[in-house]
Amino acid sequence: MERDFLEAIRSGRKGSPSFRDGVRYTVLSQAIVDAAATGRRTDVYRLPDA
């Protein structure tokens, strides 16, 4: 994974996962934690399309 990341930087292409992917994962993970803590459904903030 690190090799792919460094190669993306060297070649100028976008890396994967992207920062946006990381934000999506974090938002979803937090919604899961919140729902588990409260026992209720939790809304998940949807990022606008880039």
Secondary structure per residue as TSV (DSSP state, phi and psi in degrees):
chain	resnum	aa	ss	phi	psi
A	1	M	-	360.0	-44.3
A	2	E	H	-63.3	-38.8
A	3	R	H	-61.5	-44.4
A	4	D	H	-62.2	-41.1
A	5	F	H	-61.3	-48.6
A	6	L	H	-65.6	-37.7
A	7	E	H	-65.8	-36.8
A	8	A	H	-62.5	-40.6
A	9	I	H	-64.6	-47.3
A	10	R	H	-61.6	-40.1
A	11	S	H	-88.4	-9.4
A	12	G	T	82.3	9.1
A	13	R	-	-91.7	163.6
A	14	K	-	-73.0	141.4
A	15	G	-	-84.3	166.5
A	16	S	S	-141.4	131.2
A	17	P	S	-73.0	154.5
A	18	S	-	-87.4	171.7
A	19	F	H	-59.2	-41.3
A	20	R	H	-59.8	-42.9
A	21	D	H	-59.6	-40.3
A	22	G	H	-64.0	-40.4
A	23	V	H	-65.0	-44.8
A	24	R	H	-58.5	-45.1
A	25	Y	H	-62.0	-42.8
A	26	T	H	-64.8	-43.5
A	27	V	H	-61.5	-46.2
A	28	L	H	-64.7	-43.4
A	29	S	H	-60.9	-41.5
A	30	Q	H	-66.2	-38.0
A	31	A	H	-62.9	-39.1
A	32	I	H	-64.5	-44.6
A	33	V	H	-62.5	-45.0
A	34	D	H	-62.0	-43.8
A	35	A	H	-64.3	-41.0
A	36	A	H	-65.3	-37.9
A	37	A	H	-71.4	-35.4
A	38	T	H	-98.2	-18.5
A	39	G	T	73.9	16.2
A	40	R	S	-125.8	160.9
A	41	R	-	-64.5	149.2
A	42	T	-	-128.8	133.2
A	43	D	-	-70.6	143.6
A	44	V	-	-111.3	122.9
A	45	Y	-	-66.3	127.2
A	46	R	-	-98.7	125.9
A	47	L	-	-71.7	141.0
A	48	P	-	-64.1	150.0
A	49	D	-	-63.3	142.4
A	50	A	-	-79.9	360.0
